[in-house]
Amino acid sequence: MRYLIIGNGAAGVSAAETIRANDPTGEIIIIGAEPYPMYSRPGLAYVLMNEVPWKQVMARRPEWYQRLQLSLVHGRVTHLDTAGKRVKLKNGRLISYDQLLIATGARAVPAPYPGADLKGVVYLDTLDGTRELRSQAKRGRKAVVIGGGITALELSEGLAANHVRTHYLLRRDRLWSAVFNDDEGQLLEEKIRSHGVKIHYHSELSEILGKRGKVNAVRLTNGEIIRCDLVGIGIGVRAQLEMVQNTPIKVDRAILVDQFMRTNIPHIYAAGDCAQVYDPWSETYNLDVLWPSAVAEGQAAGLNMTGHEHPYTKGIPFNACLLFGMHITAMGQINPRSDEADGELNVVQHLSRGSSELWYTYPRQYSSAWSKDGVNTVRLVLDGDFLVGALVIGDQALADPLRTVIQSRVNVSEILPQLKQGGSPMKAALEKLWIGIEAAEAGDNHSFGGS
Ligand SMILES: Cc1cc2nc3c(=O)[nH]c(=O)nc-3n(C[C@H](O)[C@H](O)[C@H](O)COP(=O)(O)OP(=O)(O)OC[C@H]3O[C@@H](n4cnc5c(N)ncnc54)[C@H](O)[C@@H]3O)c2cc1C
């Protein structure tokens, strides 16, 4: 049996690992377009900030592939022949398969402006791109960054850390609006300013200007010109679908797969950022461009490719990051403004790296509780008597308890007053409930409960 995996990222590698655990003798080939072993894409922000050397983001060593007897082929797949069950690489090589997984991920949406191909237009997307971006940042003096999500914020922070005077442009007047409410946005704004980044609200780029092939300014829609030598683009990501374009594989915004990660073509699976996965609860196909989701989808695909019937069960969307010195953990349904859930956020261009559609595609009226203690905040999102989401900024002591409480779907009606009260009563009640759930899961049902 030959398993072929296109994509050497979180989804592809976790699928390979799972296949090997279930089929000790099958041949497993991983094709990756980049000349590296698997690396951590979230780690790229820290590479840009010079906090870690680029070699440190390698998540697997070459010996790991050898030990698991995985053949890693560096090359780009350009064609997929679903009838002949084989793929063609850019160098002309043909590789056949019995079972195929497509795990090609997503890439940054290119700048949709005149001047987008000038030198100095940069993205935080791949390892090679980030290394190039860092060397350009060392020579750059002034940058303009656009985009409403986490990538644009990471770009701004990274450029500022390289002593580039950075202007951050936002079309509207809210920071990371898919996740933050106005109060949280205010906290972030203070941090951004303290890092020397200048925020321009209600500002939209219309053109990137250059001289001799290099960026030297941007023009805004109001006619204003900002001089700069770098333009950072973080306006969302798009699934890499070129290879499946002339095939019978069904796609919408990404490759459509069922709960078993199967496409509509037998023996072909898809997982990770390039897959749009059927969710039986909402009866919709969802995008999740999160690292933990890619790992879990890869594992489910790997199991099913080896003959199991294992549905992918979606965990709660979870993201932990460090932005401008603020520790932020978002989990479950964040829904900062349910009134806007069906508005402009609900398109793939606004799905930022490290984000999930589930954060804002369920237009329900939730109640919420907000607790603030200096720079530390906790926002709880409640659906009746159940906690369905939380955003923890600063002190992360409640991140794990909240994740467990949300994931285990326990009724929190008994501690609702403490949750609404915030501060130490909320903390004590959540920790007690968490300990109870953990103990119950460990088999000690007597201590379950929270009362
Ligand atoms: C800067 C940055 C910050 C992020 N921060 C977070 C975060 O805080 N939290 C979080 O959860 N997620 C974050 N993410 C997103 C997370 O990294 C992705 O969700 C995850 O990497 C998706 O895994 P994947 O395997 O689907 O795709 P990728 O990791 O993108 O892997 C795709 C693989 O396919 C290969 N490939 C593509 N096309 C071809 C082809 N034609 N032929 C051969 N190989 C091909 C690529 O070379 C690569 O090996 C971040 C991403 C970036 C870039």
The ligand as a MOL file (V3000), in Angstrom:
LIG
                    3D

  0  0  0     0  0            999 V3000
M  V30 BEGIN CTAB
M  V30 COUNTS 53 58 0 0 0
M  V30 BEGIN ATOM
M  V30 1 C 2.7310 33.8280 10.9180 0
M  V30 2 C 1.7050 32.7850 11.2870 0
M  V30 3 C 1.1870 32.7700 12.5610 0
M  V30 4 C 0.2380 31.8190 12.9230 0
M  V30 5 N -0.2240 31.8200 14.1920 0
M  V30 6 C -1.0820 30.8600 14.5800 0
M  V30 7 C -1.5230 30.7870 15.9310 0
M  V30 8 O -1.1700 31.6160 16.7530 0
M  V30 9 N -2.3820 29.7790 16.2750 0
M  V30 10 C -2.8100 28.8550 15.3760 0
M  V30 11 O -3.5830 27.9650 15.7370 0
M  V30 12 N -2.4130 28.9110 14.0960 0
M  V30 13 C -1.5620 29.8780 13.6700 0
M  V30 14 N -1.1620 29.9260 12.3590 0
M  V30 15 C -1.8140 29.0230 11.3990 0
M  V30 16 C -1.2170 27.6260 11.3990 0
M  V30 17 O 0.1570 27.7230 11.1940 0
M  V30 18 C -1.8860 26.8310 10.2830 0
M  V30 19 O -3.2650 26.7070 10.5840 0
M  V30 20 C -1.2770 25.4510 10.1100 0
M  V30 21 O 0.0840 25.5540 9.8000 0
M  V30 22 C -2.0010 24.6880 8.9980 0
M  V30 23 O -1.3680 23.4740 8.7660 0
M  V30 24 P -1.4740 22.7590 7.3450 0
M  V30 25 O -0.7140 21.4940 7.4670 0
M  V30 26 O -2.8630 22.7170 6.8880 0
M  V30 27 O -0.7620 23.7430 6.3150 0
M  V30 28 P 0.7760 24.3280 6.2900 0
M  V30 29 O 1.3350 24.2660 7.6500 0
M  V30 30 O 0.6200 25.6020 5.6130 0
M  V30 31 O 1.5020 23.2610 5.3900 0
M  V30 32 C 1.2490 23.1440 4.0160 0
M  V30 33 C 2.3450 22.2970 3.3940 0
M  V30 34 O 2.0030 22.0420 2.0330 0
M  V30 35 C 3.1270 22.2790 1.2230 0
M  V30 36 N 2.6170 22.5540 -0.1300 0
M  V30 37 C 1.7540 23.5120 -0.5060 0
M  V30 38 N 1.4730 23.4010 -1.8250 0
M  V30 39 C 2.1760 22.3470 -2.2630 0
M  V30 40 C 2.3250 21.7340 -3.5390 0
M  V30 41 N 1.6620 22.1550 -4.6100 0
M  V30 42 N 3.1550 20.6800 -3.6520 0
M  V30 43 C 3.8190 20.2170 -2.5590 0
M  V30 44 N 3.7210 20.7420 -1.3370 0
M  V30 45 C 2.8990 21.8050 -1.1970 0
M  V30 46 C 3.8450 23.4160 1.9160 0
M  V30 47 O 5.1820 23.5080 1.4850 0
M  V30 48 C 3.7060 22.9590 3.3720 0
M  V30 49 O 4.6750 21.9910 3.6560 0
M  V30 50 C -0.2040 30.8600 11.9710 0
M  V30 51 C 0.3410 30.8680 10.6910 0
M  V30 52 C 1.2760 31.8190 10.3300 0
M  V30 53 C 1.8550 31.8060 8.9310 0
M  V30 END ATOM
M  V30 BEGIN BOND
M  V30 1 1 1 2
M  V30 2 1 2 3
M  V30 3 2 2 52
M  V30 4 2 3 4
M  V30 5 1 4 5
M  V30 6 1 4 50
M  V30 7 2 5 6
M  V30 8 1 6 7
M  V30 9 1 6 13
M  V30 10 2 7 8
M  V30 11 1 7 9
M  V30 12 1 9 10
M  V30 13 2 10 11
M  V30 14 1 10 12
M  V30 15 2 12 13
M  V30 16 1 13 14
M  V30 17 1 14 15
M  V30 18 1 14 50
M  V30 19 1 15 16
M  V30 20 1 16 17
M  V30 21 1 16 18
M  V30 22 1 18 19
M  V30 23 1 18 20
M  V30 24 1 20 21
M  V30 25 1 20 22
M  V30 26 1 22 23
M  V30 27 1 23 24
M  V30 28 2 24 25
M  V30 29 1 24 26
M  V30 30 1 24 27
M  V30 31 1 27 28
M  V30 32 2 28 29
M  V30 33 1 28 30
M  V30 34 1 28 31
M  V30 35 1 31 32
M  V30 36 1 32 33
M  V30 37 1 33 34
M  V30 38 1 33 48
M  V30 39 1 34 35
M  V30 40 1 35 36
M  V30 41 1 35 46
M  V30 42 1 36 37
M  V30 43 1 36 45
M  V30 44 2 37 38
M  V30 45 1 38 39
M  V30 46 1 39 40
M  V30 47 2 39 45
M  V30 48 1 40 41
M  V30 49 2 40 42
M  V30 50 1 42 43
M  V30 51 2 43 44
M  V30 52 1 44 45
M  V30 53 1 46 47
M  V30 54 1 46 48
M  V30 55 1 48 49
M  V30 56 2 50 51
M  V30 57 1 51 52
M  V30 58 1 52 53
M  V30 END BOND
M  V30 END CTAB
M  END
